[in-house]
Amino acid sequence: AGAERGEARVCLRLEVPDEQASATEPANGDSARFRLRFLLQSASDPSLMVTAADVYRGKPETLRRVARDHRSAQEQLLSGLATAARLFPPIQAGLRQATPEEVLLTPVTAHTFLQEAAPLLMEAGFGVLLPAELTRAGRRRLRMRLRVGEDAARAAAPSTGTAALGLEDMLAFRWDAELAGEALTPQELAELARLKSPLVRHRGRWVVVESDEIAEALRLLEQGGGAMAAHEAVALALGDSERLAATSLPIEVDATGHLDSVLERLRTAQTTVAEPPAGFRGTLRPYQQRGLGWLSAMADLRLGACLADDMGLGKTIQLIALLLERRERLAPGEVMKPALLVCPTSVVGNWERELARFAPSLPVVRHYGANRPRAGEAFESLPDGAVVLTTYGLLRRDVQALATVPWSVAALDEAQNIKNPSSRTAHAARALVADFRVALTGTPVENRLAELWSIFEFLNPRLLGPLAKFRREYALPIERYGQVEVAERLRRIVRPFILRRLKSDRSIIRDLPEKQEMKVICSLTREQASLYQAALDETLRKIEGAEGIERRGLVLSLITALKQICNHPAQYLGEAGPLPGRSGKLQRCMEMLEEVVAAGDRALVFTQYREMGERLVAEIERVLGIRAPFLHGGVARGARDEMVRRFQHDARAAPIFVLSVKAGGTGLNLTAANHVFHFDRWWNPAVEDQATDRAFRIGQSRAVQVHKLLCAGTVEEKVDLLLEQKRELAASIVGAGEHWITELDDVQLRELFSLSPDAVIAAEGADGEGADADEVAIPLPRAAHREEERI
């Protein structure tokens, strides 16, 4: 080998010809020769080398730089070259000399050395030195440049001074080829194609140009120019070169003309600061002024925006300020189109109050109730700049009317309501026609990247491409294979359209108290443990023989069953039996609530099940003598508003408020509470954080304590450990949910769901002894566990 156990090894150094040229020349004739010089190199310090000529001179002081035994240096050189010649035969020509120092190579042979021989020689232990410009890292490659610029219609029309860009506008583009950073004409490419060697001298520089690359470049140049939609051009310019037709050539995208100016404004929009409009009745914090400036800049560009500030940072007032600013910027005599604001039913009253408080000059039109207009013509007589307030349910129901109205702004509050791209709600939202679209959400991505796509398809249609292609090129590589480079490419595209600030950042807001999160570990009763094990064993037997949708359904059903058992056996069994003494979690919750009330504090208690919420209300009244209100999906809007008002402002109201996660977890301001209890877990960090943020938000003057109740040794505790990992994933585009559990194999499922020995309350049974975790004899009742709707 090149340096078997020796102190020195043979090294081969490739040198480009000395001739200089200013134009592309054939480099495979007699006029150009590459030199492959022979050297002896120190095996321990590759920077120490001597030429073959120095080896033959035999000066000890020179040879000792690379070899301790200078007398064997010549033998090492010649024997090493003989071995190297077997891997690269052209070396044999040099060995015919009495004192071989080099061998001359044609460009074709030099290219063979670069591509084939050099890797083999290095693997065999030889030193190989190549010109930097001919290595893979420093190689001057042929590349294509896509120039996208002004559309023909805009170029022909007089300037209107607007920087808006329609994503369906068609923009002109053309291909250019570059070699070593210099433009190539089609004629020069054709001349390169006629050469026999990939190693050529172009304008005085040696470059490697493969024949298939030349053919690909010629193919693209022959296409000339064309037109592409602005949404595609924007994505390409932001870094999504994968959209282009498959090509082996590296591609750079240059935005020119109007597109370039739009992209520059897009890049700087998040640093724009705007003063509150004159009619705004309130104060915007500095970060909220930046939010207003960003929304205004995006509206000017007519590019959809997702305001994804953390809960409690005032997304509501930033949007209200924008609606008012749009109206106040109108020129005299100019009429403003109406704006549409879609929100969950539970926060309609809150939006009405906030609009009246901060922008009393904005006319608000309520589009709900039995007497609401059903035809689009009814909206033609709206007051100038009116804000039409409606719900997601009515958007879905009245889409034919709402989609005929040209809105100035279409805003979705709690935009995660359109996270399912195939839902009727998402389709209805995408059908709206508006100059500017905005989504408000604290969690742009909750469960899967398809949800991010759904929000963006509303904001900027087709920016992320068709859903099937998005799943194939982004969702699958990121979610299944964790490909960081794909996630980064997606971030580059969506980042300019999302503004997200976190309230945990003390530089954003300084008057928000800290929140303390703690896990409350509870034990199961013997009854709970028996039901848990029986449900687990029976369902796992079914899962072992199931596949596909059936298997996923069984896993999700088991998750629901086990969570209900952890809450209370009566919930799982669907019975109206007694509550005390049957659930360790309920008992611990009552103990802690008693301490809260005794200290004069107030608490929110969240559950995802309506039947459990009703049991909590009953137990709170039995234990504490307090009739707690319960806000769930079946409560009318007026009653919801009254519940919130009393809890917030009436000192005589019950200090405990029970809420369902789905109906009360978003959009409500409940800062009167300084304790938040998560009685059962949604298993989605984003959803749980939103619920906690009903109390942990601006206006809160006390530290907030968050209590998350978990049953020890059960799936609740095990999944809780995984939630922390999922929380990190959600921050980088992907979130958490329950469906990932359905993808686990049978062994993993049993490990995740199995009951640990420490799960059961000791000495709680009638016989005075605790149940063992594996002591299960209670069969599932025929009328047991049924699916409950999350509310």
PyMOL commands that set and color helices and strands:
alter all, ss='L'
color gray80, all
select helices_A, chain A and resi 52-57+60-63+70-87+91-94+107-123+132-134+152-156+186-194+211-223+230-237+241-243+257-271+286-301+315-328+345-358+376-381+392-397+399-402+415-418+424-431+449-459+467-480+484-497+526-544+548-567+569-573+584-598+610-624+637-649+661-664+685-692+715-731+739-743+746-753+757-759
alter helices_A, ss='H'
color red, helices_A
select strands_A, chain A and resi 8-15+34-42+49-51+102-105+127-129+142-148+170-179+182-184+199-202+205-208+225-229+251-255+305-307+339-343+364-366+387-391+406-413+433-440+498-499+515-522+603-607+630-631+656-660+675-678+704-711
alter strands_A, ss='S'
color yellow, strands_A
deselect
rebuild
show_as cartoon
